[in-house]
Each structure stands twice: as C-alpha cells, then as structure tokens.
Amino acid sequence: MNLFRFAVVGIALFFSILCFDRPAFAQPKVQILSPKDGAQISQDEKSIFVSGKVARETGRSANVDIFLVIDVSGSTALYAGADLGDADQPPASSAFPMPQISIGGMGFGGPPMRNPRNSVLAAEVAAARRLLLQLNHETTRVGVLSFSERANLLQPLTHDFERVRRVLADVLRAGSYGGTNMVEALRMGISELMGFGTSEKRTDAIKVQFLLTDGFPTLPIGESRRMTPEDIALTVNAARLSGKAGIKIHVFALGEEALSYPRAAIGIAKESGGTYTPVMRPADALAVLENISIVGVDYVQVVNQTIGQKATQLRLAADGFFSSAVPVTEGKNQIDVLARASDGSNSRETVTIYYQPGTQKSLDLEVFLEKEKNLQLEVNRLGKSPAEIQREIERNRQDSLSKPDQVPPPTDGPAR
C-alpha cells in the first residue's frame, strides 16, 4: 500500500515539477511593518519597536511552509551533551511520566543521560519549539512528522502554532524507538508540502523541510541494523526530487555518529539545494536552527541615522520577519533597515518617525525584549556563545566534506 501511494505521489510530483516556475533572483526586498512612516510616538522608553519583513525572492509572496522532520529512532535516547533544563519543554510532572533511565557510553565526554529531557530527542524538540517562537503565524505554516521504523504524520501544515507545540510535546513524551527510515520521511514531507497529502495546498509559498537527525538511513534495506549504499541512494534520490520540486531540505546532523558517516546527510542537502549543518554536541541545536534563512536574506541591520546608533536588540527569523529595539531621540528620527542577501546583493528601506517622551509603555517593545531575554537564557545554559558554536559547525562541515564515502559496520545492538 505504501509503495502504491508513493508511486502515485511520484507521478504527481513529476508533472508538477515540469510546470514549476522558479523565480528570478533580484535584490532583496525590505518592508517595514512598524512603525509607519511619519508616525508620532510618545512613550516612556527611549527605544522603539521596529519590525518588518525581508525576502530574497521578490516575485514570491510572503508565505512560507515549513515541515519539521524529526528523527525519533532508538539512538535519540542518548545524552545530548548538556543539561537542557526546561528549554520550553513539557514538565516532567505532566500527565505523561518522564522516567529516569541510565545509558552509558554516550561519547560526548559528559555523564550518562539520566533524564529523557536531556536526550538528543529532547534537543531536537527544544530546538524546534524555539524556532517556532520566532516565526510569524500569519503567513507561515508549520507541519510536523517523525520517523523511525516508518514516517508518521503528526501535524499537517497549520497556522496554529499552539497546536504544533502540543504535538512536539507529545513527540518527546512518546520517546525514542526503532530504526531510521529517512527516505519515507522525506517522501512524506514532499507530499505534504506539495499538497498531495493531508495538508492544504498552497501554491504561492516558499517550501522547506527541516530534517533533524542523529544518524543515517538504516531502512528499508539495512533492516535497522546498518546503513547500506542502497539506503543512501534511495534517500538522496528523494532529496533530488524534493529539490526539483523547489523544496529545499535543511539538514541538521546531530552527534558523533551522524558526523562520522555524513554521506547521506550531505547528499540530501546538496541534491535539494538546502544546507548541511553538522552539530557535534546535539544540545547545541538550540542555537543553530534559527540561523537558517528560508527567504535568502541572511543579514539585517537597523540603524537610527539621526543619532548614528544601531538597534540594541535585533532578531531575524527564518521566515524573513525581523524585530528590533532601536534607540531614539526627541523629535525627528530617520530609521534605516538594510538587508543583505546570501549572494551579497543588498537593499534599504527608510521610515521617519517623531518621538516625544511620555508616560505610557510600549507593549510591543516590552514583549519583544522579554522574549529576547528568555531566548538568550536558553543559549547561556549551553555554556557556549553562539559565535563559538558557529565556529565549531564550520570546522565540522570541513571535516565532514573530507571524510571518505564509507558506511559503518552492522550493529548487533538495538535498532537505530
């Protein structure tokens, strides 16, 4: 039945790809949503909230569809390399108990994992939930699927991010089990994003998959015990089909095993036009998912040209929405937003506002600053700065690309 379903999807994808209209690249587009040009602002704070949207592909709408593809195979029960704390995860005292377990030999130089909330799976879920906090639910839809022995659709694409959070909590509560059927997961993600599955079809959205995995494909040929060249070929071919359909797959390889045998992960990213992000310590995934730009703009700067000061806080989300806190002076202020695309092209947009000290608080500004504080506390818990984590990723990427195309020996242990 599954083979028949995927055959039908493959035929539909073939004809869709023939008609797929790839947008012409142009300078990045900048849209300042708040404040409006000429706005009169009176508030207690001496900084204002500036937000907007940037995009590389100016011929496309602001809509973005993201599928979170989460590895729940047996090996994701291992220790993530750092204590994650709550990390926006469901409490251990919830209706689903979180048993204490002990597994040795993690290979990260830390203690054995004692609590599933410090596992690789917990790091995947925490990173996904952190990403969700930064996306714009009005134009961005998110779906969730997990994979082990088979792929499971947990949430079709939706604007209801609270529903997605509940689904992610259920993923963690359900725990880790089974092998790694990566090819079925990629095929399901393609089907949902193209509107051939349960998700409502949307033709004007930028479509991506975020694949989080701590290993490599061990199914269907490897029977959950080993990675075979055939499983690699099937998985990479699925990624190639994804790329032809305009769906990039951004791969996050987590942990020593995934980085030791990266052939499949690198092939998925390359063939789909996505990115390969190797993270040796899985817990560091919390600080890296948000660095991927779905819209092709990887840098935004917000400056008050009147007083020559940059934003004191700035966050650019994966779907191109940005938020910032910008210092102002009494009277006229010229606020410039500069966006730079990955190819180096740039664009600028300007608004002029008039600020007067007042007694009221800016709710938007306070909510943004509180969210930024909480996000920073999560990263601080990891014991590394974002810059340090990024340098490690770059080293890991070079090491991965230099590794020979070899496969690991079969395992006699539990399915992975």
C-alpha positions as CSV (number, residue, x, y, z in Angstrom):
1,M,0.0,0.0,0.0
2,N,2.8,2.4,0.9
3,L,4.6,1.6,-2.4
4,F,1.5,2.3,-4.4
5,R,0.9,5.6,-2.5
6,F,4.5,6.8,-3.1
7,A,4.2,5.8,-6.8
8,V,1.1,8.0,-7.2
9,V,2.9,10.8,-5.4
10,G,5.9,10.4,-7.6
11,I,3.9,10.7,-10.8
12,A,2.1,13.8,-9.5
13,L,5.4,15.4,-8.5
14,F,6.9,14.7,-11.9
15,F,4.1,16.7,-13.7
16,S,4.2,19.4,-11.0
17,I,8.0,19.8,-11.5
18,L,7.6,20.2,-15.2
19,C,5.3,23.2,-14.5
20,F,7.3,24.6,-11.6
21,D,8.1,28.2,-12.0
22,R,11.4,29.1,-10.4
23,P,11.5,32.8,-9.5
24,A,14.2,35.1,-11.0
25,F,16.6,36.3,-8.4
26,A,16.6,40.1,-7.7
27,Q,17.7,42.4,-5.0
28,P,16.3,41.6,-1.5
29,K,13.0,43.3,-0.7
30,V,12.6,45.2,2.6
31,Q,9.2,46.0,4.1
32,I,9.0,47.9,7.4
33,L,5.7,47.0,9.0
34,S,6.0,49.0,12.2
35,P,6.2,51.9,12.8
36,K,4.6,53.6,9.8
37,D,6.4,56.4,8.0
38,G,5.6,59.7,9.7
39,A,4.3,58.1,12.9
40,Q,4.1,60.2,16.1
41,I,5.3,58.1,19.0
42,S,5.0,59.1,22.7
43,Q,6.2,56.6,25.2
44,D,8.3,56.1,28.4
45,E,11.0,54.1,26.8
46,K,13.8,55.7,24.8
47,S,13.8,52.9,22.3
48,I,11.1,52.0,19.8
49,F,10.0,48.7,18.4
50,V,10.8,48.3,14.7
51,S,9.6,45.2,12.8
52,G,9.2,44.1,9.2
53,K,9.8,41.5,6.6
54,V,12.7,40.8,4.2
55,A,12.9,38.4,1.3
56,R,15.3,37.5,-1.5
57,E,12.7,36.3,-4.0
58,T,10.7,39.4,-4.7
59,G,8.5,37.6,-7.1
60,R,7.1,35.4,-4.4
61,S,4.6,36.1,-1.7
62,A,5.4,36.4,2.0
63,N,4.0,32.9,2.6
64,V,6.3,30.2,3.9
65,D,5.6,26.5,4.6
66,I,8.0,24.5,6.9
67,F,7.9,20.8,7.7
68,L,9.8,19.8,10.8
69,V,11.1,16.3,10.1
70,I,12.2,14.8,13.5
71,D,14.2,11.6,14.0
72,V,12.8,9.6,16.9
73,S,14.9,6.4,16.3
74,G,16.4,4.5,19.2
75,S,19.7,6.3,19.3
76,T,18.0,9.7,20.0
77,A,17.5,8.4,23.6
78,L,21.2,9.2,24.2
79,Y,22.6,12.1,26.2
80,A,22.6,15.4,24.2
81,G,25.9,16.6,25.7
82,A,24.4,19.2,28.1
83,D,21.6,19.6,30.6
84,L,18.8,21.4,28.7
85,G,16.8,22.5,31.8
86,D,13.2,23.2,30.8
87,A,14.2,24.6,27.4
88,D,10.5,25.3,26.7
89,Q,9.7,21.5,27.1
90,P,6.8,19.9,28.8
91,P,7.3,19.4,32.6
92,A,8.3,16.0,33.9
93,S,5.2,16.1,36.1
94,S,2.8,16.2,33.2
95,A,0.2,13.5,32.6
96,F,2.8,11.5,30.7
97,P,5.6,10.5,33.1
98,M,9.2,11.0,32.1
99,P,11.0,8.0,33.5
100,Q,14.6,8.3,34.8
101,I,16.9,6.0,32.8
102,S,20.6,5.4,32.6
103,I,22.6,4.7,29.4
104,G,26.3,4.7,29.3
105,G,28.9,5.3,26.6
106,M,27.5,8.5,25.2
107,G,30.7,9.6,23.6
108,F,30.2,13.3,24.4
109,G,32.5,13.5,27.4
110,G,29.6,14.1,29.8
111,P,27.7,12.0,32.2
112,P,25.3,9.3,31.0
113,M,21.8,10.5,30.2
114,R,19.6,10.2,33.3
115,N,16.5,12.0,32.1
116,P,14.8,11.9,28.6
117,R,14.6,15.7,28.9
118,N,18.4,15.8,28.3
119,S,18.3,13.4,25.4
120,V,19.1,14.0,21.7
121,L,15.3,13.8,21.1
122,A,14.8,16.5,23.7
123,A,17.3,18.7,22.0
124,E,15.5,18.2,18.7
125,V,12.2,19.1,20.2
126,A,13.6,22.1,22.2
127,A,15.2,23.5,19.0
128,A,12.0,23.1,17.0
129,R,10.0,24.8,19.7
130,R,12.5,27.7,19.9
131,L,12.3,28.2,16.2
132,L,8.5,28.3,16.4
133,L,8.7,31.2,18.9
134,Q,10.3,33.3,16.2
135,L,8.1,32.6,13.2
136,N,5.1,34.7,12.0
137,H,1.9,32.6,12.3
138,E,0.0,34.9,9.9
139,T,2.0,34.0,6.8
140,T,4.0,30.9,7.9
141,R,2.6,27.4,8.3
142,V,4.3,24.6,10.1
143,G,3.8,20.9,9.9
144,V,5.4,18.0,11.9
145,L,6.3,14.5,11.1
146,S,8.5,12.0,12.9
147,F,10.4,9.0,11.6
148,S,11.9,5.8,13.0
149,E,10.8,2.4,11.5
150,R,8.4,4.4,9.4
151,A,7.3,8.0,8.9
152,N,4.4,9.3,10.9
153,L,2.5,12.5,10.0
154,L,1.8,14.2,13.3
155,Q,0.6,17.6,12.2
156,P,-0.4,18.8,8.7
157,L,0.7,22.3,7.8
158,T,-1.1,24.8,10.0
159,H,-1.0,28.5,11.2
160,D,-2.0,27.3,14.7
161,F,1.4,27.2,16.4
162,E,0.0,26.3,19.7
163,R,-1.2,23.0,18.2
164,V,2.3,22.5,16.8
165,R,3.8,23.0,20.3
166,R,1.4,20.4,21.7
167,V,2.4,17.9,19.0
168,L,6.1,18.5,19.7
169,A,5.5,17.9,23.4
170,D,3.8,14.6,22.5
171,V,6.9,13.6,20.4
172,L,9.1,13.9,23.5
173,R,6.6,12.1,25.7
174,A,6.4,9.2,23.2
175,G,10.2,8.7,23.4
176,S,12.7,7.1,21.1
177,Y,12.4,3.7,19.4
178,G,13.3,1.8,16.2
179,G,15.4,2.3,13.2
180,T,15.8,5.2,10.7
181,N,13.6,5.2,7.7
182,M,14.8,8.5,6.4
183,V,13.6,8.1,2.8
184,E,10.0,7.6,3.8
185,A,10.2,10.7,5.9
186,L,11.5,12.8,3.0
187,R,8.9,11.5,0.7
188,M,6.1,12.3,3.1
189,G,7.4,15.8,3.6
190,I,7.4,16.4,-0.1
191,S,3.9,15.0,-0.4
192,E,2.6,17.3,2.3
193,L,4.3,20.4,1.1
194,M,3.1,19.9,-2.5
195,G,-0.5,19.4,-1.3
196,F,-0.7,15.7,-2.3
197,G,-1.3,14.6,1.3
198,T,-3.4,15.9,4.2
199,S,-2.0,19.5,4.2
200,E,-4.0,22.1,2.3
201,K,-2.2,23.0,-0.9
202,R,-0.7,26.5,-1.2
203,T,1.0,27.3,-4.5
204,D,2.5,30.7,-3.6
205,A,4.6,29.7,-0.6
206,I,8.3,29.1,-0.2
207,K,8.5,25.4,0.9
208,V,11.2,23.8,3.0
209,Q,11.9,20.8,5.2
210,F,14.0,21.0,8.4
211,L,15.5,17.5,8.9
212,L,16.9,16.8,12.4
213,T,18.7,13.5,12.7
214,D,21.4,11.9,14.9
215,G,22.3,9.2,12.4
216,F,21.9,7.9,8.9
217,P,19.3,5.8,7.0
218,T,19.1,2.1,8.1
219,L,15.9,1.3,6.3
220,P,14.4,-0.2,4.2
221,I,17.4,-2.3,3.0
222,G,19.5,-2.2,6.2
223,E,16.7,-3.6,8.4
224,S,17.5,-1.1,11.1
225,R,20.9,-2.7,11.7
226,R,23.2,-1.0,9.2
227,M,23.4,1.7,6.6
228,T,23.7,0.4,3.0
229,P,24.6,2.1,-0.2
230,E,21.1,1.3,-1.4
231,D,19.5,3.1,1.5
232,I,21.8,6.1,0.8
233,A,20.8,6.1,-2.8
234,L,17.1,6.0,-2.1
235,T,17.4,8.8,0.4
236,V,19.5,11.0,-1.8
237,N,17.1,10.4,-4.8
238,A,14.2,11.5,-2.7
239,A,16.1,14.7,-1.9
240,R,16.8,15.2,-5.5
241,L,13.1,15.0,-6.3
242,S,12.5,17.5,-3.5
243,G,14.9,19.9,-5.0
244,K,13.4,19.7,-8.4
245,A,10.0,20.5,-6.8
246,G,11.5,23.6,-5.3
247,I,11.6,22.2,-1.8
248,K,14.9,22.7,0.0
249,I,15.9,20.3,2.8
250,H,18.0,21.9,5.5
251,V,19.8,19.0,7.3
252,F,20.9,19.2,10.9
253,A,23.2,16.3,11.7
254,L,23.5,15.9,15.4
255,G,26.2,14.0,17.3
256,E,29.3,11.9,16.7
257,E,27.6,9.1,14.7
258,A,25.9,11.5,12.3
259,L,29.2,13.4,11.7
260,S,31.3,10.2,11.4
261,Y,29.2,8.9,8.5
262,P,27.7,12.0,6.8
263,R,27.4,10.8,3.3
264,A,23.6,10.7,3.3
265,A,23.1,14.0,5.2
266,I,25.5,15.8,2.8
267,G,23.8,14.3,-0.2
268,I,20.3,15.3,1.0
269,A,21.3,18.9,1.4
270,K,23.3,19.1,-1.8
271,E,20.7,17.5,-4.0
272,S,17.8,19.5,-2.6
273,G,19.6,22.9,-2.6
274,G,19.5,23.1,1.2
275,T,22.1,23.4,3.8
276,Y,24.1,20.9,5.8
277,T,24.7,21.8,9.5
278,P,26.9,19.4,11.4
279,V,26.5,19.8,15.2
280,M,28.8,17.6,17.3
281,R,27.0,18.2,20.6
282,P,23.3,17.7,19.9
283,A,22.3,20.2,22.6
284,D,23.8,23.0,20.5
285,A,20.9,22.5,18.0
286,L,19.0,25.0,20.2
287,A,21.3,27.8,18.9
288,V,21.5,26.8,15.2
289,L,18.1,26.1,13.7
290,E,17.2,29.8,13.8
291,N,20.3,30.7,11.7
292,I,18.9,29.2,8.5
293,S,17.3,31.8,6.2
294,I,14.4,30.3,4.2
295,V,14.0,33.5,2.2
296,G,17.6,34.0,1.1
297,V,18.4,37.0,3.3
298,D,21.0,36.3,6.0
299,Y,21.7,39.7,7.4
300,V,19.6,42.7,8.5
301,Q,20.8,45.9,10.2
302,V,18.5,48.5,11.7
303,V,20.0,52.0,12.3
304,N,18.7,55.3,13.6
305,Q,20.7,57.5,11.2
306,T,19.7,60.6,13.1
307,I,21.8,59.7,16.1
308,G,24.0,57.1,14.4
309,Q,23.0,54.2,16.7
310,K,22.2,50.6,15.7
311,A,19.4,48.5,17.2
312,T,20.4,47.3,20.7
313,Q,18.4,44.1,20.1
314,L,17.7,42.5,16.7
315,R,16.3,39.1,15.7
316,L,15.9,37.9,12.1
317,A,13.6,34.8,11.9
318,A,14.0,32.0,9.4
319,D,10.8,33.2,7.5
320,G,12.2,36.7,7.0
321,F,10.4,38.6,9.7
322,F,12.6,40.8,11.9
323,S,12.1,42.6,15.2
324,S,14.3,45.1,16.9
325,A,14.7,47.7,19.6
326,V,16.1,51.0,18.3
327,P,17.3,54.0,20.3
328,V,15.6,57.3,19.5
329,T,15.9,60.9,20.4
330,E,13.3,63.6,20.9
331,G,11.9,64.9,17.7
332,K,12.6,63.6,14.2
333,N,14.3,60.2,13.7
334,Q,15.3,58.5,10.5
335,I,15.2,54.7,10.8
336,D,17.0,52.7,8.1
337,V,16.7,49.0,7.5
338,L,19.4,47.3,5.4
339,A,19.0,43.7,4.1
340,R,21.8,41.7,2.6
341,A,21.2,38.5,0.6
342,S,23.4,35.4,0.5
343,D,24.8,36.5,-2.8
344,G,25.9,39.8,-1.4
345,S,23.2,42.0,-3.0
346,N,21.5,44.4,-0.7
347,S,18.6,46.8,-0.3
348,R,17.5,49.5,2.0
349,E,14.2,50.9,3.3
350,T,13.6,54.1,5.4
351,V,10.9,55.5,7.7
352,T,10.8,58.8,9.5
353,I,9.2,58.9,13.0
354,Y,8.7,61.7,15.5
355,Y,9.4,60.7,19.1
356,Q,8.3,62.5,22.3
357,P,8.8,61.3,25.9
358,G,5.6,60.1,27.5
359,T,4.3,58.1,30.4
360,Q,2.9,55.1,28.5
361,K,4.8,51.8,28.0
362,S,5.2,50.2,24.6
363,L,3.7,46.7,24.9
364,D,5.3,45.5,21.7
365,L,8.7,46.6,22.8
366,E,8.4,45.0,26.3
367,V,7.1,41.7,24.9
368,F,10.0,41.6,22.4
369,L,12.6,42.4,25.0
370,E,11.3,39.8,27.4
371,K,11.2,37.1,24.6
372,E,14.8,38.0,23.7
373,K,15.9,37.7,27.4
374,N,14.4,34.2,27.6
375,L,15.9,33.1,24.3
376,Q,19.3,34.3,25.5
377,L,19.0,32.4,28.8
378,E,18.4,29.2,26.8
379,V,21.6,29.6,24.9
380,N,23.5,30.6,28.0
381,R,22.6,27.3,29.6
382,L,24.6,25.6,26.9
383,G,27.8,27.1,28.2
384,K,28.9,28.3,24.8
385,S,28.4,31.5,22.9
386,P,26.5,31.4,19.5
387,A,29.7,32.5,17.8
388,E,31.7,29.7,19.4
389,I,29.0,27.2,18.3
390,Q,29.1,28.5,14.8
391,R,32.9,28.2,14.6
392,E,32.6,24.6,15.6
393,I,30.0,24.0,13.0
394,E,32.2,25.4,10.3
395,R,35.1,23.1,11.4
396,N,32.7,20.1,11.5
397,R,31.5,21.0,8.0
398,Q,35.0,20.9,6.6
399,D,35.8,17.7,8.4
400,S,32.6,16.1,7.1
401,L,33.3,17.1,3.5
402,S,36.8,15.5,3.7
403,K,35.6,12.1,5.0
404,P,35.7,9.1,2.7
405,D,32.4,7.7,1.4
406,Q,32.2,4.8,3.8
407,V,29.5,3.0,5.7
408,P,29.6,1.9,9.3
409,P,29.7,-1.8,10.2
410,P,26.5,-3.6,11.1
411,T,25.4,-3.4,14.7
412,D,24.2,-6.3,16.9
413,G,22.6,-3.8,19.4
414,P,19.1,-2.3,19.3
415,A,17.7,-0.8,16.2
416,R,19.0,2.7,15.4
